[in-house]
């Protein structure tokens, strides 16, 4: 899956990154490349937590994907 990332240069140095689709996925790095690697790990971690939560609710909930073209 592809996610939209906001990558910002920080005044004190380095970069911050956050995923628009997953508000809990936030990270940083000293370089753009490091920030992008770190946000990928943050996205994976958030998705794993969401999957675990849904497994516990499997009888009453499910996760699906929807493609939207603009």
mmCIF file of the C-alpha atoms, coordinates in Angstrom:
data_MODEL
# 
_entry.id   MODEL 
# 
loop_
_atom_site.group_PDB 
_atom_site.id 
_atom_site.type_symbol 
_atom_site.label_atom_id 
_atom_site.label_alt_id 
_atom_site.label_comp_id 
_atom_site.label_asym_id 
_atom_site.label_entity_id 
_atom_site.label_seq_id 
_atom_site.pdbx_PDB_ins_code 
_atom_site.Cartn_x 
_atom_site.Cartn_y 
_atom_site.Cartn_z 
_atom_site.occupancy 
_atom_site.B_iso_or_equiv 
_atom_site.pdbx_formal_charge 
_atom_site.auth_seq_id 
_atom_site.auth_comp_id 
_atom_site.auth_asym_id 
_atom_site.auth_atom_id 
_atom_site.pdbx_PDB_model_num 
ATOM 1  C CA . UNK A 1 1  ? 0.000   0.000   0.000  1.00 0.00 ? 1  UNK A CA 1 
ATOM 2  C CA . UNK A 1 2  ? 1.035   3.567   -0.537 1.00 0.00 ? 2  UNK A CA 1 
ATOM 3  C CA . UNK A 1 3  ? 0.664   6.207   2.147  1.00 0.00 ? 3  UNK A CA 1 
ATOM 4  C CA . UNK A 1 4  ? 0.923   9.984   1.986  1.00 0.00 ? 4  UNK A CA 1 
ATOM 5  C CA . UNK A 1 5  ? 3.766   11.398  4.065  1.00 0.00 ? 5  UNK A CA 1 
ATOM 6  C CA . UNK A 1 6  ? 4.397   14.966  5.174  1.00 0.00 ? 6  UNK A CA 1 
ATOM 7  C CA . UNK A 1 7  ? 8.161   15.453  5.420  1.00 0.00 ? 7  UNK A CA 1 
ATOM 8  C CA . UNK A 1 8  ? 9.266   18.678  7.101  1.00 0.00 ? 8  UNK A CA 1 
ATOM 9  C CA . UNK A 1 9  ? 12.712  20.117  7.656  1.00 0.00 ? 9  UNK A CA 1 
ATOM 10 C CA . UNK A 1 10 ? 13.063  21.036  11.325 1.00 0.00 ? 10 UNK A CA 1 
ATOM 11 C CA . UNK A 1 11 ? 14.637  24.343  12.436 1.00 0.00 ? 11 UNK A CA 1 
ATOM 12 C CA . UNK A 1 12 ? 16.906  22.570  14.911 1.00 0.00 ? 12 UNK A CA 1 
ATOM 13 C CA . UNK A 1 13 ? 18.049  20.122  12.229 1.00 0.00 ? 13 UNK A CA 1 
ATOM 14 C CA . UNK A 1 14 ? 16.830  16.882  10.787 1.00 0.00 ? 14 UNK A CA 1 
ATOM 15 C CA . UNK A 1 15 ? 13.402  16.035  9.419  1.00 0.00 ? 15 UNK A CA 1 
ATOM 16 C CA . UNK A 1 16 ? 10.049  15.042  10.858 1.00 0.00 ? 16 UNK A CA 1 
ATOM 17 C CA . UNK A 1 17 ? 7.615   12.779  9.038  1.00 0.00 ? 17 UNK A CA 1 
ATOM 18 C CA . UNK A 1 18 ? 3.983   11.924  9.589  1.00 0.00 ? 18 UNK A CA 1 
ATOM 19 C CA . UNK A 1 19 ? 1.505   9.787   7.715  1.00 0.00 ? 19 UNK A CA 1 
ATOM 20 C CA . UNK A 1 20 ? -1.749  11.511  6.779  1.00 0.00 ? 20 UNK A CA 1 
ATOM 21 C CA . UNK A 1 21 ? -3.760  8.273   6.659  1.00 0.00 ? 21 UNK A CA 1 
ATOM 22 C CA . UNK A 1 22 ? -2.483  6.995   10.028 1.00 0.00 ? 22 UNK A CA 1 
ATOM 23 C CA . UNK A 1 23 ? -2.298  9.887   12.514 1.00 0.00 ? 23 UNK A CA 1 
ATOM 24 C CA . UNK A 1 24 ? -0.368  7.782   15.048 1.00 0.00 ? 24 UNK A CA 1 
ATOM 25 C CA . UNK A 1 25 ? 2.468   7.165   12.581 1.00 0.00 ? 25 UNK A CA 1 
ATOM 26 C CA . UNK A 1 26 ? 4.985   9.925   13.299 1.00 0.00 ? 26 UNK A CA 1 
ATOM 27 C CA . UNK A 1 27 ? 8.771   9.786   13.174 1.00 0.00 ? 27 UNK A CA 1 
ATOM 28 C CA . UNK A 1 28 ? 11.945  11.753  12.499 1.00 0.00 ? 28 UNK A CA 1 
ATOM 29 C CA . UNK A 1 29 ? 15.486  11.407  11.215 1.00 0.00 ? 29 UNK A CA 1 
ATOM 30 C CA . UNK A 1 30 ? 18.686  13.329  10.695 1.00 0.00 ? 30 UNK A CA 1 
ATOM 31 C CA . UNK A 1 31 ? 18.324  13.047  6.900  1.00 0.00 ? 31 UNK A CA 1 
ATOM 32 C CA . UNK A 1 32 ? 15.350  12.742  4.542  1.00 0.00 ? 32 UNK A CA 1 
ATOM 33 C CA . UNK A 1 33 ? 16.297  9.141   3.852  1.00 0.00 ? 33 UNK A CA 1 
ATOM 34 C CA . UNK A 1 34 ? 16.473  8.277   7.548  1.00 0.00 ? 34 UNK A CA 1 
ATOM 35 C CA . UNK A 1 35 ? 13.155  10.003  8.248  1.00 0.00 ? 35 UNK A CA 1 
ATOM 36 C CA . UNK A 1 36 ? 11.511  8.041   5.420  1.00 0.00 ? 36 UNK A CA 1 
ATOM 37 C CA . UNK A 1 37 ? 12.946  4.740   6.703  1.00 0.00 ? 37 UNK A CA 1 
ATOM 38 C CA . UNK A 1 38 ? 11.743  5.568   10.194 1.00 0.00 ? 38 UNK A CA 1 
ATOM 39 C CA . UNK A 1 39 ? 8.225   6.570   9.107  1.00 0.00 ? 39 UNK A CA 1 
ATOM 40 C CA . UNK A 1 40 ? 7.935   3.283   7.222  1.00 0.00 ? 40 UNK A CA 1 
ATOM 41 C CA . UNK A 1 41 ? 8.711   1.439   10.471 1.00 0.00 ? 41 UNK A CA 1 
ATOM 42 C CA . UNK A 1 42 ? 6.201   3.638   12.336 1.00 0.00 ? 42 UNK A CA 1 
ATOM 43 C CA . UNK A 1 43 ? 3.494   2.850   9.767  1.00 0.00 ? 43 UNK A CA 1 
ATOM 44 C CA . UNK A 1 44 ? 4.206   -0.876  10.074 1.00 0.00 ? 44 UNK A CA 1 
ATOM 45 C CA . UNK A 1 45 ? 3.985   -0.636  13.881 1.00 0.00 ? 45 UNK A CA 1 
ATOM 46 C CA . UNK A 1 46 ? 0.666   1.248   13.794 1.00 0.00 ? 46 UNK A CA 1 
ATOM 47 C CA . UNK A 1 47 ? -0.790  -1.262  11.328 1.00 0.00 ? 47 UNK A CA 1 
ATOM 48 C CA . UNK A 1 48 ? 0.311   -4.173  13.518 1.00 0.00 ? 48 UNK A CA 1 
ATOM 49 C CA . UNK A 1 49 ? -1.402  -2.646  16.565 1.00 0.00 ? 49 UNK A CA 1 
ATOM 50 C CA . UNK A 1 50 ? -4.573  -2.030  14.555 1.00 0.00 ? 50 UNK A CA 1 
ATOM 51 C CA . UNK A 1 51 ? -4.537  -5.620  13.279 1.00 0.00 ? 51 UNK A CA 1 
ATOM 52 C CA . UNK A 1 52 ? -4.142  -6.968  16.825 1.00 0.00 ? 52 UNK A CA 1 
ATOM 53 C CA . UNK A 1 53 ? -7.049  -4.851  18.022 1.00 0.00 ? 53 UNK A CA 1 
ATOM 54 C CA . UNK A 1 54 ? -9.247  -6.083  15.177 1.00 0.00 ? 54 UNK A CA 1 
ATOM 55 C CA . UNK A 1 55 ? -8.306  -9.727  15.857 1.00 0.00 ? 55 UNK A CA 1 
ATOM 56 C CA . UNK A 1 56 ? -9.768  -9.253  19.317 1.00 0.00 ? 56 UNK A CA 1 
ATOM 57 C CA . UNK A 1 57 ? -12.981 -7.919  17.767 1.00 0.00 ? 57 UNK A CA 1 
ATOM 58 C CA . UNK A 1 58 ? -13.083 -10.405 14.897 1.00 0.00 ? 58 UNK A CA 1 
ATOM 59 C CA . UNK A 1 59 ? -16.608 -11.530 15.704 1.00 0.00 ? 59 UNK A CA 1 
ATOM 60 C CA . UNK A 1 60 ? -18.032 -8.022  15.354 1.00 0.00 ? 60 UNK A CA 1 
ATOM 61 C CA . UNK A 1 61 ? -15.600 -6.129  13.078 1.00 0.00 ? 61 UNK A CA 1 
ATOM 62 C CA . UNK A 1 62 ? -13.392 -6.479  10.036 1.00 0.00 ? 62 UNK A CA 1 
ATOM 63 C CA . UNK A 1 63 ? -10.892 -4.341  8.155  1.00 0.00 ? 63 UNK A CA 1 
ATOM 64 C CA . UNK A 1 64 ? -11.299 -3.708  4.443  1.00 0.00 ? 64 UNK A CA 1 
ATOM 65 C CA . UNK A 1 65 ? -9.558  -1.488  1.941  1.00 0.00 ? 65 UNK A CA 1 
ATOM 66 C CA . UNK A 1 66 ? -11.125 0.955   -0.474 1.00 0.00 ? 66 UNK A CA 1 
ATOM 67 C CA . UNK A 1 67 ? -9.431  2.494   -3.511 1.00 0.00 ? 67 UNK A CA 1 
ATOM 68 C CA . UNK A 1 68 ? -10.448 6.073   -4.219 1.00 0.00 ? 68 UNK A CA 1 
ATOM 69 C CA . UNK A 1 69 ? -9.320  7.915   -7.343 1.00 0.00 ? 69 UNK A CA 1 
ATOM 70 C CA . UNK A 1 70 ? -9.440  11.680  -7.459 1.00 0.00 ? 70 UNK A CA 1 
# 
